[in-house]
């Protein structure tokens, strides 16, 4: 059981490190760049699936964010506004800059 706990803790630590790297790299992009709308969780899943070595994570993240249109449909990003008929509940994410981001259909995989 201790080995399982240690393994789980290591995975959580690595995931936190990946997220930290993503946030740091996203800061290098303009606040209006499409890269700001890329879901870090999706990037992490891809990095794990492709077995990207930890030391290559920064380059992997930069490349994926440069190709943000694979991850985010720019047509789905629109100025702030609530959808009518949602009863006040909105599944979209509103960013600090006032954009509403609607998740793409296959949110955990890049668009082709």
C-alpha positions in Angstrom: 0.0 0.0 0.0 2.9 2.4 0.8 4.3 1.8 -2.7 0.9 2.6 -4.3 0.7 5.8 -2.2 4.3 6.8 -3.2 3.5 6.1 -6.8 0.3 8.1 -6.7 2.1 11.0 -4.9 4.8 11.0 -7.6 2.2 11.1 -10.4 0.5 14.0 -8.6 3.8 15.9 -8.2 4.7 15.4 -11.9 1.2 16.6 -12.9 1.7 19.7 -10.7 5.1 20.3 -12.3 3.6 20.0 -15.8 0.8 22.4 -15.0 3.3 24.8 -13.5 5.4 24.6 -16.7 2.3 25.3 -18.8 1.3 28.3 -16.8 4.8 29.7 -17.0 4.9 29.2 -20.7 1.4 30.6 -21.3 2.6 33.8 -19.7 4.9 34.3 -22.6 1.9 34.5 -25.0 -0.3 37.5 -25.4 -3.5 37.5 -23.3 -5.4 37.6 -26.5 -3.6 34.6 -28.1 -5.5 31.5 -28.8 -2.9 29.6 -26.7 -4.5 31.1 -23.5 -7.6 28.9 -24.2 -5.8 25.6 -24.5 -6.8 23.3 -21.7 -3.7 22.2 -19.7 -5.4 19.0 -18.7 -5.6 18.0 -22.4 -2.0 18.8 -23.0 -1.0 16.8 -20.0 -3.0 13.8 -21.2 -1.3 14.0 -24.6 2.2 14.3 -23.0 1.5 11.2 -20.9 0.0 9.2 -23.8 3.0 10.1 -26.1 5.4 9.4 -23.2 7.1 12.8 -23.6 10.2 12.8 -21.4 10.0 15.3 -18.5 13.0 17.2 -19.8 11.2 17.7 -23.1 8.0 19.0 -21.5 8.8 22.7 -22.0 9.5 22.3 -25.7 6.4 20.1 -26.1 4.2 22.6 -24.4 5.6 25.6 -26.4 5.0 23.7 -29.6 1.5 22.7 -28.7 0.6 26.2 -27.6 2.0 27.6 -30.9 -0.4 25.3 -32.6 -3.3 26.3 -30.4 -5.8 26.0 -33.3 -5.4 22.2 -33.0 -6.9 22.5 -29.5 -9.3 25.4 -29.6 -11.9 26.4 -32.2 -11.5 30.1 -32.7 -15.0 30.3 -34.0 -16.3 29.1 -30.6 -14.6 32.0 -28.8 -16.9 35.1 -28.6 -17.3 38.2 -26.6 -18.8 37.8 -23.1 -22.5 37.1 -23.1 -24.9 34.6 -21.4 -26.8 32.1 -23.4 -30.5 32.5 -23.1 -32.5 29.6 -21.6 -29.7 28.1 -19.5 -31.3 28.9 -16.2 -28.3 30.9 -15.1 -26.1 27.8 -15.5 -23.4 28.1 -18.1 -21.1 25.3 -19.1 -18.8 27.7 -20.9 -15.8 29.3 -19.3 -15.5 33.0 -19.1 -12.0 34.4 -19.1 -10.8 37.6 -17.3 -10.6 39.3 -20.7 -14.3 38.7 -21.3 -14.2 35.9 -23.7 -16.6 32.9 -23.5 -14.9 29.6 -24.3 -17.1 26.7 -25.4 -15.4 23.4 -25.2 -14.8 21.6 -28.4 -16.7 18.3 -29.0 -13.7 16.1 -28.3 -12.2 18.2 -25.5 -9.3 15.9 -24.7 -7.9 15.6 -28.2 -6.7 18.1 -30.8 -8.9 19.0 -33.8 -7.8 17.6 -37.1 
